[in-house]
Amino acid sequence: MLCLQKQGKAVTDHMSGFSERLGALRRQRGLTQAELAARLGISKSAVSMYERGNREPELDLLEKMADLFGVGVSALLGREEPLVNGDPELTEYLESLRDRPELRMLFSVTKNAAREDVEAAVKIIEALRSGK
């Protein structure tokens, strides 16, 4: 159970997946724990403890994390899948590519790309692989 506090009020919620989600979002953005800590105004050890599930953030910090990663608090807590660039169609398209090993590299370069850019990159990679 997570006890989030905001202005002295405790909000209880399940922390299912939070630590894993935080680490995954940080890595997707290419951030180290130290870089994330600096952006959030907390210590690197605090980020490490959050990612290991040894510590729980207060609600204000949780909201700041969600804003930084461009996801909702619910997505950060693992209640919903975060959308890529707020685009459900792009998110679905990328999910369909996830199981293709030759396209995995796209996930590190598409975090700020439009769907058209991702589709163009896929076509280029497929053309290179087929020798055309």
Z-matrix of the N, CA and C atoms (Angstrom, degrees):
N
C 1 1.451
C 2 1.520 1 109.62
N 3 1.293 2 115.19 1 141.95
C 4 1.453 3 121.42 2 178.24
C 5 1.509 4 108.78 3 -107.02
N 6 1.297 5 115.80 4 133.34
C 7 1.456 6 119.67 5 174.99
C 8 1.519 7 107.16 6 -110.86
N 9 1.304 8 115.80 7 103.14
C 10 1.456 9 121.33 8 178.94
C 11 1.509 10 108.50 9 -93.07
N 12 1.318 11 116.40 10 138.52
C 13 1.448 12 119.17 11 -178.97
C 14 1.509 13 110.61 12 -121.04
N 15 1.305 14 116.06 13 134.86
C 16 1.452 15 122.38 14 174.59
C 17 1.517 16 107.40 15 -141.97
N 18 1.305 17 115.41 16 120.27
C 19 1.460 18 122.31 17 -179.75
C 20 1.529 19 111.26 18 50.68
N 21 1.338 20 115.04 19 45.47
C 22 1.456 21 120.07 20 174.87
C 23 1.511 22 114.96 21 80.91
N 24 1.337 23 119.00 22 -5.00
C 25 1.458 24 121.38 23 -179.93
C 26 1.521 25 109.13 24 -96.93
N 27 1.302 26 116.99 25 136.19
C 28 1.457 27 121.05 26 177.43
C 29 1.517 28 109.26 27 -95.37
N 30 1.317 29 115.73 28 132.51
C 31 1.454 30 122.09 29 176.28
C 32 1.513 31 106.14 30 -118.83
N 33 1.324 32 117.16 31 122.10
C 34 1.451 33 120.22 32 -176.78
C 35 1.515 34 109.68 33 -99.62
N 36 1.331 35 115.95 34 137.27
C 37 1.448 36 121.03 35 -177.95
C 38 1.520 37 108.68 36 -154.65
N 39 1.326 38 117.02 37 157.58
C 40 1.460 39 121.13 38 176.11
C 41 1.519 40 109.11 39 -78.90
N 42 1.343 41 116.79 40 139.78
C 43 1.454 42 121.28 41 -177.86
C 44 1.521 43 111.95 42 -99.84
N 45 1.316 44 116.63 43 24.60
C 46 1.447 45 121.20 44 -179.30
C 47 1.517 46 111.68 45 -52.40
N 48 1.306 47 116.17 46 113.15
C 49 1.450 48 120.81 47 173.95
C 50 1.517 49 116.96 48 83.01
N 51 1.327 50 119.06 49 -3.96
C 52 1.463 51 119.48 50 -176.67
C 53 1.524 52 111.97 51 -58.99
N 54 1.322 53 117.54 52 -49.76
C 55 1.467 54 119.37 53 -175.39
C 56 1.522 55 110.93 54 -62.67
N 57 1.342 56 117.24 55 -41.36
C 58 1.455 57 120.60 56 178.30
C 59 1.527 58 111.01 57 -66.36
N 60 1.324 59 116.34 58 -42.14
C 61 1.466 60 121.15 59 -178.78
C 62 1.518 61 110.13 60 -64.20
N 63 1.323 62 117.81 61 -43.51
C 64 1.460 63 121.37 62 179.57
C 65 1.520 64 110.53 63 -59.47
N 66 1.326 65 116.60 64 -48.27
C 67 1.463 66 120.12 65 179.16
C 68 1.518 67 112.24 66 -62.03
N 69 1.334 68 116.65 67 -41.65
C 70 1.466 69 120.65 68 -179.40
C 71 1.526 70 110.88 69 -65.15
N 72 1.323 71 117.41 70 -44.40
C 73 1.466 72 120.56 71 179.05
C 74 1.524 73 111.02 72 -63.49
N 75 1.316 74 116.33 73 -40.60
C 76 1.477 75 120.13 74 179.17
C 77 1.531 76 109.94 75 -62.05
N 78 1.323 77 116.72 76 -46.96
C 79 1.463 78 120.37 77 -179.62
C 80 1.531 79 111.52 78 -66.42
N 81 1.334 80 117.63 79 -39.17
C 82 1.471 81 120.85 80 177.67
C 83 1.514 82 111.35 81 -58.99
N 84 1.318 83 116.36 82 -34.57
C 85 1.472 84 120.71 83 -179.51
C 86 1.521 85 111.81 84 -85.21
N 87 1.332 86 117.06 85 -1.65
C 88 1.455 87 120.72 86 178.95
C 89 1.506 88 113.72 87 71.39
N 90 1.335 89 116.85 88 28.48
C 91 1.458 90 121.28 89 -178.83
C 92 1.526 91 111.06 90 -100.52
N 93 1.318 92 115.94 91 143.83
C 94 1.460 93 120.17 92 169.54
C 95 1.528 94 107.82 93 -82.84
N 96 1.317 95 116.43 94 167.27
C 97 1.461 96 119.19 95 176.17
C 98 1.526 97 110.13 96 -61.22
N 99 1.323 98 117.02 97 -37.68
C 100 1.471 99 120.75 98 179.94
C 101 1.529 100 110.87 99 -65.38
N 102 1.339 101 117.46 100 -40.67
C 103 1.465 102 120.76 101 179.44
C 104 1.527 103 111.09 102 -66.36
N 105 1.337 104 116.20 103 -42.65
C 106 1.463 105 119.57 104 177.67
C 107 1.526 106 109.98 105 -62.69
N 108 1.319 107 116.20 106 -43.83
C 109 1.466 108 120.53 107 179.43
C 110 1.523 109 111.01 108 -58.18
N 111 1.328 110 116.58 109 -43.50
C 112 1.469 111 120.46 110 -179.44
C 113 1.528 112 110.70 111 -63.34
N 114 1.326 113 116.94 112 -41.15
C 115 1.472 114 120.39 113 -179.75
C 116 1.527 115 111.98 114 -67.87
N 117 1.327 116 115.77 115 -29.86
C 118 1.464 117 119.97 116 -179.05
C 119 1.524 118 112.75 117 -91.43
N 120 1.335 119 116.47 118 -11.68
C 121 1.456 120 120.12 119 -178.37
C 122 1.519 121 113.17 120 74.08
N 123 1.339 122 116.11 121 33.16
C 124 1.464 123 121.69 122 178.58
C 125 1.521 124 108.45 123 -129.36
N 126 1.316 125 117.19 124 176.42
C 127 1.460 126 120.30 125 -179.21
C 128 1.524 127 111.33 126 -83.45
N 129 1.331 128 115.54 127 156.62
C 130 1.461 129 121.33 128 176.24
C 131 1.524 130 110.04 129 -61.23
N 132 1.329 131 116.82 130 -37.35
C 133 1.465 132 119.50 131 -179.80
C 134 1.528 133 111.36 132 -65.30
N 135 1.334 134 117.60 133 -32.06
C 136 1.466 135 120.17 134 176.72
C 137 1.523 136 110.05 135 -65.44
N 138 1.345 137 117.13 136 -44.07
C 139 1.469 138 120.70 137 177.48
C 140 1.519 139 109.52 138 -59.62
N 141 1.308 140 116.41 139 -44.99
C 142 1.461 141 121.12 140 178.88
C 143 1.527 142 111.41 141 -59.01
N 144 1.312 143 116.91 142 -44.18
C 145 1.470 144 120.68 143 179.33
C 146 1.524 145 111.66 144 -65.64
N 147 1.333 146 117.68 145 -37.87
C 148 1.468 147 120.61 146 176.70
C 149 1.521 148 109.81 147 -63.24
N 150 1.335 149 116.75 148 -43.84
C 151 1.459 150 120.40 149 -177.94
C 152 1.529 151 112.52 150 -69.41
N 153 1.304 152 117.38 151 -28.16
C 154 1.477 153 120.92 152 176.76
C 155 1.520 154 112.21 153 -85.93
N 156 1.313 155 117.41 154 -9.36
C 157 1.458 156 121.01 155 -178.82
C 158 1.513 157 113.38 156 80.91
N 159 1.332 158 117.19 157 17.55
C 160 1.465 159 121.74 158 -179.27
C 161 1.521 160 113.29 159 -90.66
N 162 1.317 161 116.69 160 -8.86
C 163 1.463 162 121.23 161 -177.35
C 164 1.525 163 108.24 162 -147.83
N 165 1.309 164 116.78 163 152.07
C 166 1.466 165 122.12 164 -179.30
C 167 1.523 166 109.62 165 -121.69
N 168 1.329 167 117.02 166 134.91
C 169 1.469 168 119.78 167 -178.35
C 170 1.526 169 112.05 168 -77.91
N 171 1.301 170 115.00 169 155.00
C 172 1.464 171 120.26 170 171.56
C 173 1.522 172 107.59 171 -74.89
N 174 1.308 173 116.77 172 160.35
C 175 1.451 174 121.84 173 -175.07
C 176 1.528 175 112.42 174 -57.93
N 177 1.312 176 117.78 175 -41.59
C 178 1.469 177 120.38 176 179.95
C 179 1.532 178 110.59 177 -58.65
N 180 1.327 179 117.16 178 -42.43
C 181 1.460 180 121.10 179 179.72
C 182 1.524 181 110.64 180 -70.75
N 183 1.306 182 117.46 181 -38.56
C 184 1.452 183 121.49 182 177.44
C 185 1.533 184 110.20 183 -59.64
N 186 1.323 185 116.39 184 -42.68
C 187 1.467 186 121.12 185 177.46
C 188 1.529 187 111.24 186 -64.58
N 189 1.326 188 116.45 187 -39.02
C 190 1.462 189 120.90 188 178.41
C 191 1.527 190 110.51 189 -65.17
N 192 1.335 191 116.99 190 -40.15
C 193 1.463 192 121.29 191 176.99
C 194 1.528 193 110.64 192 -62.15
N 195 1.321 194 115.95 193 -46.88
C 196 1.463 195 120.69 194 -179.32
C 197 1.526 196 110.17 195 -60.31
N 198 1.324 197 117.57 196 -43.77
C 199 1.465 198 121.52 197 178.48
C 200 1.526 199 110.95 198 -62.20
N 201 1.316 200 116.27 199 -43.25
C 202 1.468 201 121.06 200 -178.99
C 203 1.528 202 110.98 201 -60.58
N 204 1.332 203 116.78 202 -40.80
C 205 1.463 204 120.60 203 -178.04
C 206 1.524 205 113.13 204 -88.62
N 207 1.322 206 117.36 205 -4.68
C 208 1.455 207 120.25 206 179.26
C 209 1.513 208 113.76 207 70.06
N 210 1.333 209 115.94 208 33.20
C 211 1.463 210 121.16 209 177.84
C 212 1.521 211 108.29 210 -127.13
N 213 1.308 212 116.46 211 166.09
C 214 1.453 213 120.18 212 174.60
C 215 1.518 214 110.64 213 -81.23
N 216 1.304 215 116.43 214 161.59
C 217 1.464 216 120.48 215 177.39
C 218 1.528 217 109.95 216 -58.57
N 219 1.331 218 117.49 217 -38.20
C 220 1.465 219 120.69 218 179.33
C 221 1.524 220 111.20 219 -60.19
N 222 1.330 221 116.83 220 -41.81
C 223 1.466 222 120.18 221 178.49
C 224 1.521 223 110.40 222 -66.08
N 225 1.318 224 116.79 223 -40.14
C 226 1.459 225 120.60 224 179.30
C 227 1.528 226 110.93 225 -63.76
N 228 1.320 227 116.39 226 -33.99
C 229 1.465 228 120.51 227 178.35
C 230 1.524 229 112.29 228 -81.23
N 231 1.332 230 117.09 229 -4.10
C 232 1.453 231 120.49 230 177.66
C 233 1.513 232 114.44 231 88.75
N 234 1.317 233 117.38 232 12.26
C 235 1.468 234 120.99 233 -179.51
C 236 1.515 235 112.13 234 -81.08
N 237 1.307 236 117.01 235 -23.53
C 238 1.468 237 120.86 236 179.07
C 239 1.515 238 107.17 237 -148.67
N 240 1.312 239 115.55 238 155.74
C 241 1.454 240 120.43 239 178.10
C 242 1.524 241 109.15 240 -76.70
N 243 1.335 242 117.82 241 133.54
C 244 1.451 243 119.44 242 177.67
C 245 1.527 244 110.88 243 -69.74
N 246 1.303 245 116.90 244 144.63
C 247 1.456 246 122.06 245 177.72
C 248 1.522 247 109.49 246 -85.78
N 249 1.318 248 116.37 247 142.86
C 250 1.451 249 121.32 248 174.86
C 251 1.521 250 107.09 249 -79.57
N 252 1.314 251 116.61 250 121.78
C 253 1.465 252 123.11 251 -178.90
C 254 1.525 253 112.46 252 52.00
N 255 1.337 254 117.25 253 27.88
C 256 1.452 255 121.32 254 179.10
C 257 1.524 256 113.54 255 68.41
N 258 1.332 257 116.96 256 16.31
C 259 1.462 258 122.13 257 -174.38
C 260 1.526 259 110.50 258 -112.74
N 261 1.334 260 118.34 259 107.49
C 262 1.464 261 119.97 260 -178.39
C 263 1.526 262 113.19 261 -63.44
N 264 1.338 263 117.72 262 -34.50
C 265 1.468 264 119.61 263 179.50
C 266 1.526 265 111.21 264 -68.72
N 267 1.333 266 117.17 265 -41.90
C 268 1.454 267 120.76 266 177.28
C 269 1.521 268 110.07 267 -63.71
N 270 1.319 269 117.16 268 -41.76
C 271 1.459 270 121.19 269 178.77
C 272 1.525 271 110.35 270 -59.73
N 273 1.318 272 116.84 271 -46.31
C 274 1.469 273 121.25 272 179.90
C 275 1.526 274 110.93 273 -63.67
N 276 1.327 275 116.77 274 -42.21
C 277 1.459 276 121.28 275 179.22
C 278 1.530 277 110.88 276 -61.68
N 279 1.330 278 117.01 277 -46.09
C 280 1.461 279 120.24 278 179.13
C 281 1.521 280 111.77 279 -64.19
N 282 1.339 281 116.57 280 -37.08
C 283 1.466 282 119.80 281 176.86
C 284 1.526 283 110.75 282 -60.79
N 285 1.339 284 116.93 283 -37.17
C 286 1.459 285 120.28 284 179.75
C 287 1.530 286 111.55 285 -67.85
N 288 1.324 287 117.75 286 -23.60
C 289 1.461 288 122.32 287 -179.66
C 290 1.526 289 113.11 288 -89.77
N 291 1.312 290 116.58 289 -15.20
C 292 1.466 291 121.42 290 -172.39
C 293 1.529 292 113.86 291 -55.69
N 294 1.306 293 117.93 292 -34.55
C 295 1.465 294 120.63 293 -176.14
C 296 1.520 295 113.42 294 -86.32
N 297 1.299 296 118.29 295 2.33
C 298 1.462 297 121.45 296 179.05
C 299 1.526 298 108.60 297 -96.64
N 300 1.342 299 117.79 298 104.65
C 301 1.476 300 121.03 299 -175.10
C 302 1.521 301 114.13 300 -53.43
N 303 1.332 302 117.09 301 -37.19
C 304 1.460 303 119.56 302 -177.58
C 305 1.522 304 112.65 303 -69.62
N 306 1.332 305 116.73 304 -13.56
C 307 1.462 306 120.04 305 -178.67
C 308 1.524 307 112.93 306 -109.01
N 309 1.314 308 117.91 307 1.86
C 310 1.475 309 120.20 308 -177.35
C 311 1.513 310 112.89 309 -59.76
N 312 1.331 311 117.07 310 -31.68
C 313 1.460 312 119.37 311 -179.24
C 314 1.525 313 111.84 312 -61.54
N 315 1.329 314 116.68 313 -23.05
C 316 1.461 315 119.47 314 178.76
C 317 1.519 316 112.75 315 -59.40
N 318 1.316 317 116.49 316 -30.85
C 319 1.458 318 119.16 317 -174.94
C 320 1.515 319 112.41 318 -65.64
N 321 1.319 320 117.63 319 -26.32
C 322 1.459 321 119.09 320 178.93
C 323 1.525 322 111.99 321 -83.00
N 324 1.324 323 117.54 322 -19.64
C 325 1.466 324 119.58 323 -177.34
C 326 1.523 325 113.64 324 -107.97
N 327 1.311 326 118.96 325 -4.88
C 328 1.466 327 120.88 326 -174.90
C 329 1.517 328 114.46 327 -99.83
N 330 1.300 329 118.30 328 4.84
C 331 1.459 330 118.54 329 -173.96
C 332 1.527 331 113.63 330 -62.31
N 333 1.325 332 118.22 331 -23.17
C 334 1.464 333 120.12 332 177.97
C 335 1.525 334 112.19 333 -121.72
N 336 1.343 335 116.64 334 17.23
C 337 1.463 336 120.81 335 -175.85
C 338 1.521 337 111.98 336 -93.52
N 339 1.310 338 115.11 337 153.49
C 340 1.464 339 121.51 338 173.42
C 341 1.524 340 108.57 339 -82.97
N 342 1.320 341 116.95 340 160.56
C 343 1.464 342 120.95 341 -179.28
C 344 1.533 343 111.11 342 -56.03
N 345 1.324 344 117.55 343 -42.07
C 346 1.466 345 120.93 344 -179.23
C 347 1.523 346 110.93 345 -59.65
N 348 1.324 347 117.34 346 -39.44
C 349 1.463 348 121.54 347 178.71
C 350 1.522 349 111.12 348 -65.47
N 351 1.327 350 116.53 349 -41.15
C 352 1.466 351 120.57 350 179.03
C 353 1.523 352 109.72 351 -65.15
N 354 1.327 353 117.00 352 -44.48
C 355 1.463 354 120.50 353 179.23
C 356 1.523 355 110.94 354 -61.42
N 357 1.331 356 117.63 355 -40.98
C 358 1.465 357 121.42 356 178.34
C 359 1.526 358 110.36 357 -63.27
N 360 1.323 359 117.17 358 -42.00
C 361 1.465 360 121.04 359 179.01
C 362 1.524 361 111.04 360 -63.53
N 363 1.336 362 117.25 361 -40.89
C 364 1.466 363 121.16 362 178.16
C 365 1.521 364 109.79 363 -61.87
N 366 1.329 365 117.14 364 -44.22
C 367 1.470 366 120.62 365 179.54
C 368 1.523 367 111.08 366 -61.51
N 369 1.314 368 117.43 367 -41.19
C 370 1.464 369 121.10 368 179.16
C 371 1.525 370 109.97 369 -63.53
N 372 1.321 371 116.95 370 -46.97
C 373 1.464 372 120.48 371 -179.52
C 374 1.527 373 110.52 372 -62.58
N 375 1.327 374 117.12 373 -43.73
C 376 1.467 375 119.99 374 178.79
C 377 1.518 376 111.11 375 -63.58
N 378 1.336 377 118.27 376 -39.00
C 379 1.463 378 121.30 377 178.33
C 380 1.526 379 111.01 378 -65.45
N 381 1.324 380 116.57 379 -41.53
C 382 1.466 381 120.40 380 178.25
C 383 1.528 382 111.44 381 -63.56
N 384 1.322 383 116.25 382 -40.29
C 385 1.465 384 120.43 383 -179.19
C 386 1.521 385 111.57 384 -68.93
N 387 1.323 386 117.57 385 -31.72
C 388 1.477 387 120.01 386 -178.89
C 389 1.525 388 111.87 387 -88.30
N 390 1.323 389 117.05 388 -7.97
C 391 1.465 390 120.96 389 178.35
C 392 1.506 391 114.15 390 80.17
N 393 1.302 392 118.51 391 17.66
C 394 1.473 393 122.00 392 -179.45
C 395 1.501 394 111.42 393 -90.15
